[in-house]
Amino acid sequence: MDNNRVLLGAFIFILMVVGSNFIMYAIARGAAQKGRGGMLETITKALSANQKQKPDEMAELRRTLEALEGKKEKPGGDSE
């Protein structure tokens, strides 16, 4: 009786591992289809989306610093 439970547990574990590998294979194959571009192209597009936001963030930071420096210079008058 104990031996049957161990074999059943091992069989379920093996099915889970094989099933998860099959699902990952299907996801990777779907991402690498030629109709939508190669896998590297898909990864490049995903990473380049973040780079487009960086210049906007830097420009906003620059405007904020200029505004803060402008407020700082007004009450003090000429600093030089």
Secondary structure as a PSIPRED ss2 file (coil, helix, strand):
# PSIPRED VFORMAT (PSIPRED V4.0)

   1 M C   1.000  0.000  0.000
   2 D H   0.000  1.000  0.000
   3 N H   0.000  1.000  0.000
   4 N H   0.000  1.000  0.000
   5 R H   0.000  1.000  0.000
   6 V H   0.000  1.000  0.000
   7 L H   0.000  1.000  0.000
   8 L H   0.000  1.000  0.000
   9 G H   0.000  1.000  0.000
  10 A H   0.000  1.000  0.000
  11 F H   0.000  1.000  0.000
  12 I H   0.000  1.000  0.000
  13 F H   0.000  1.000  0.000
  14 I H   0.000  1.000  0.000
  15 L H   0.000  1.000  0.000
  16 M H   0.000  1.000  0.000
  17 V H   0.000  1.000  0.000
  18 V H   0.000  1.000  0.000
  19 G H   0.000  1.000  0.000
  20 S H   0.000  1.000  0.000
  21 N H   0.000  1.000  0.000
  22 F H   0.000  1.000  0.000
  23 I H   0.000  1.000  0.000
  24 M H   0.000  1.000  0.000
  25 Y H   0.000  1.000  0.000
  26 A H   0.000  1.000  0.000
  27 I H   0.000  1.000  0.000
  28 A H   0.000  1.000  0.000
  29 R H   0.000  1.000  0.000
  30 G H   0.000  1.000  0.000
  31 A H   0.000  1.000  0.000
  32 A C   1.000  0.000  0.000
  33 Q C   1.000  0.000  0.000
  34 K H   0.000  1.000  0.000
  35 G H   0.000  1.000  0.000
  36 R H   0.000  1.000  0.000
  37 G C   1.000  0.000  0.000
  38 G C   1.000  0.000  0.000
  39 M H   0.000  1.000  0.000
  40 L H   0.000  1.000  0.000
  41 E H   0.000  1.000  0.000
  42 T H   0.000  1.000  0.000
  43 I H   0.000  1.000  0.000
  44 T H   0.000  1.000  0.000
  45 K H   0.000  1.000  0.000
  46 A H   0.000  1.000  0.000
  47 L H   0.000  1.000  0.000
  48 S H   0.000  1.000  0.000
  49 A H   0.000  1.000  0.000
  50 N H   0.000  1.000  0.000
  51 Q H   0.000  1.000  0.000
  52 K H   0.000  1.000  0.000
  53 Q H   0.000  1.000  0.000
  54 K H   0.000  1.000  0.000
  55 P H   0.000  1.000  0.000
  56 D H   0.000  1.000  0.000
  57 E H   0.000  1.000  0.000
  58 M H   0.000  1.000  0.000
  59 A H   0.000  1.000  0.000
  60 E H   0.000  1.000  0.000
  61 L H   0.000  1.000  0.000
  62 R H   0.000  1.000  0.000
  63 R H   0.000  1.000  0.000
  64 T H   0.000  1.000  0.000
  65 L H   0.000  1.000  0.000
  66 E H   0.000  1.000  0.000
  67 A H   0.000  1.000  0.000
  68 L H   0.000  1.000  0.000
  69 E H   0.000  1.000  0.000
  70 G H   0.000  1.000  0.000
  71 K H   0.000  1.000  0.000
  72 K H   0.000  1.000  0.000
  73 E H   0.000  1.000  0.000
  74 K H   0.000  1.000  0.000
  75 P H   0.000  1.000  0.000
  76 G H   0.000  1.000  0.000
  77 G C   1.000  0.000  0.000
  78 D C   1.000  0.000  0.000
  79 S C   1.000  0.000  0.000
  80 E C   1.000  0.000  0.000
